[in-house]
Amino acid sequence: MKVERTITLATCLLLGMPLLSGAQGPAPETPERFIGHIIDSPGVVPRRTTSFFTLHIDRYSTREEAQRLAGLLKEKGQDAVIDTMQDMKQKGWLRIGGSLGYHVAMIRIFPAPGGGRVIRAVTDRPIQFVESMRGLRSRDYPFGIVELKLDSEGKGTGALIAAASAEVTKEGALEVKSYGTQPFRIVNVHPEELKQD
């Protein structure tokens, strides 16, 4: 059975209307990588093989890239956004547990109070994280969304929406719907030191 939830939090995650027009924070040196653990909505840690979280960032998206996708979503819908994201140069990758990982086409960074930062990442396909998603139609919920809230040392928490749809309403608001009981919490987030070649 299909279960939908309208996620208010996701209006700050996906592409970022009106956050798209806001100032992006200064991008730190890249690449960088963050690791943590995922906890489901009721607070129960999933199977051990699917509990680990990794976000690797090669580069951050520009404001112009984000505005382009926002315009496409408003004028042509999410299918046009997906097609464009699939042709964009990937900005990094996301891995859940022992999966091979998912390419990430959009990663933005914003300043947070107290000297921290907020990182928002969007994939162009749903993240197969829970058993109930196996039958979902990817075109209905084509986005995977991550938000990390980090302090000045790169430590913090986050949220994962594994399968989301997005549209701009007649009133001009961004409406994001998730599949199932989401978002999932990401805890114990911290930077991972990358080995130098």
C-alpha positions in Angstrom: 0.0 0.0 0.0 1.3 3.4 -0.9 1.8 5.8 2.0 2.4 9.5 1.5 3.5 12.1 3.9 3.9 15.8 3.2 7.2 16.8 4.8 7.5 20.4 6.0 11.2 19.8 6.7 11.8 18.9 3.1 10.9 22.4 1.9 14.3 23.2 3.3 16.0 20.2 1.8 15.0 19.8 -1.9 16.7 22.3 -4.1 15.6 25.0 -1.7 12.8 27.3 -2.8 13.1 30.0 -1.6 16.5 29.0 -0.2 17.7 28.8 -3.7 17.9 32.5 -3.9 19.6 32.7 -0.5 23.3 33.1 -0.1 25.3 29.9 -0.1 28.0 29.7 2.5 31.7 29.7 1.6 32.6 26.2 0.4 35.4 24.5 2.3 38.2 22.7 0.7 37.0 19.5 -1.0 36.9 16.6 -1.2 35.5 15.8 2.2 33.5 13.0 3.7 31.1 12.5 6.6 30.0 9.3 8.2 27.3 8.4 10.8 24.5 6.0 11.6 20.8 6.0 10.5 18.0 5.4 12.9 14.4 4.8 11.7 11.4 7.0 12.7 10.4 5.0 15.8 14.0 5.2 17.1 15.0 1.6 16.3 18.4 1.0 14.6 17.9 -0.9 11.3 19.7 -4.1 10.4 23.4 -3.8 11.0 24.2 -4.1 7.3 22.1 -1.0 6.5 22.8 1.2 9.5 25.9 3.0 8.3 25.8 6.3 6.4 28.5 8.0 4.3 28.3 11.2 2.3 31.4 12.0 0.1 31.6 15.5 -1.4 33.9 16.2 -4.3 32.6 19.7 -5.0 29.6 21.9 -4.1 26.9 23.0 -6.5 26.7 26.6 -7.5 23.7 28.9 -7.0 23.2 29.0 -10.7 22.9 25.3 -10.9 20.3 25.3 -8.1 18.3 28.1 -9.7 18.2 26.2 -13.0 16.7 23.2 -11.4 14.2 25.3 -9.4 13.1 26.9 -12.7 12.7 23.5 -14.3 10.6 22.2 -11.4 8.3 25.1 -11.6 7.9 25.2 -15.3 8.1 21.5 -16.4 7.9 19.4 -13.3 10.1 16.8 -11.6 10.7 14.6 -14.6 12.5 17.5 -16.3 14.6 18.0 -13.1 15.5 14.3 -13.0 16.5 14.3 -16.7 18.7 17.4 -16.2 20.3 16.0 -13.0 21.2 12.8 -14.7 23.2 14.8 -17.3 24.9 17.0 -14.7 28.5 16.4 -13.4 28.2 14.5 -10.2 29.1 16.4 -7.0 29.8 13.3 -4.8 28.2 10.1 -3.6 26.0 8.7 -0.8 26.2 5.2 0.6 23.8 3.5 3.0 25.2 0.3 4.7 27.0 -1.9 2.3 25.4 -0.6 -0.9 27.4 0.5 -3.9 26.4 4.0 -3.4 24.3 6.7 -5.1 25.7 9.5 -7.2 24.7 13.0 -5.9 24.0 15.7 -8.5 23.2 18.6 -6.1 25.0 19.5 -2.9 24.7 22.9 -1.3 26.1 24.4 1.8 24.6 27.1 4.1 25.9 28.9 7.2 24.3 27.9 10.5 24.2 29.9 13.8 27.2 29.4 16.0 29.7 29.0 13.2 28.4 25.7 12.0 27.0 24.7 8.6 24.1 22.9 6.9 24.8 20.6 4.0 21.9 19.6 1.7 22.3 16.8 -0.9 19.8 15.5 -3.5 20.1 12.3 -5.6 18.2 11.8 -8.8 16.7 8.5 -7.7 15.1 7.1 -4.5 17.4 5.4 -2.0 16.3 1.8 -1.5 16.6 1.8 2.3 13.5 0.1 3.6 11.7 -3.1 2.6 8.4 -1.4 1.9 10.0 0.7 -0.9 10.8 -2.3 -3.2 7.5 -1.9 -5.0 7.4 1.8 -5.4 7.5 3.5 -8.8 10.6 5.6 -9.1 9.0 8.2 -11.2 6.5 8.9 -8.4 9.2 9.4 -5.8 12.4 10.1 -7.8 14.5 12.0 -5.2 16.6 11.0 -2.3 17.3 13.9 0.1 19.9 14.3 2.9 20.4 17.2 5.3 23.3 17.4 7.7 23.5 20.0 10.5 27.1 20.3 11.6 29.0 22.4 14.2 32.3 24.1 13.6 34.1 20.8 14.0 32.0 19.0 11.4 30.0 17.0 14.0 26.2 16.8 14.2 23.0 15.1 13.1 20.9 14.9 10.1 17.9 13.6 8.3 17.3 11.3 5.3 14.2 11.2 3.0 14.8 8.0 1.1 12.1 8.6 -1.6 10.4 11.9 -2.2 8.4 13.7 -4.9 8.3 17.5 -5.4 6.1 20.0 -7.2 5.4 23.7 -7.1 1.8 24.5 -6.2 -0.5 27.0 -7.9 0.4 29.4 -5.0 4.1 29.1 -5.8 5.0 27.0 -2.7 7.3 23.9 -2.9 5.4 20.8 -1.8 7.5 17.7 -1.1 5.9 14.3 -0.3 7.7 11.3 1.1 7.0 7.6 0.7 6.3 5.9 4.0 7.4 6.8 7.5 10.1 9.3 6.9 12.4 11.2 7.4 15.0 8.9 9.0 17.4 10.4 11.6 21.1 10.4 11.0 23.1 10.5 14.2 26.8 10.6 15.3 27.8 12.4 12.2 31.5 13.4 12.0 34.1 13.9 9.3 36.2 11.1 8.1 39.9 11.8 7.3 40.6 11.0 3.7 43.8 9.3 2.8 46.2 11.3 0.7 47.4 9.7 -2.6 
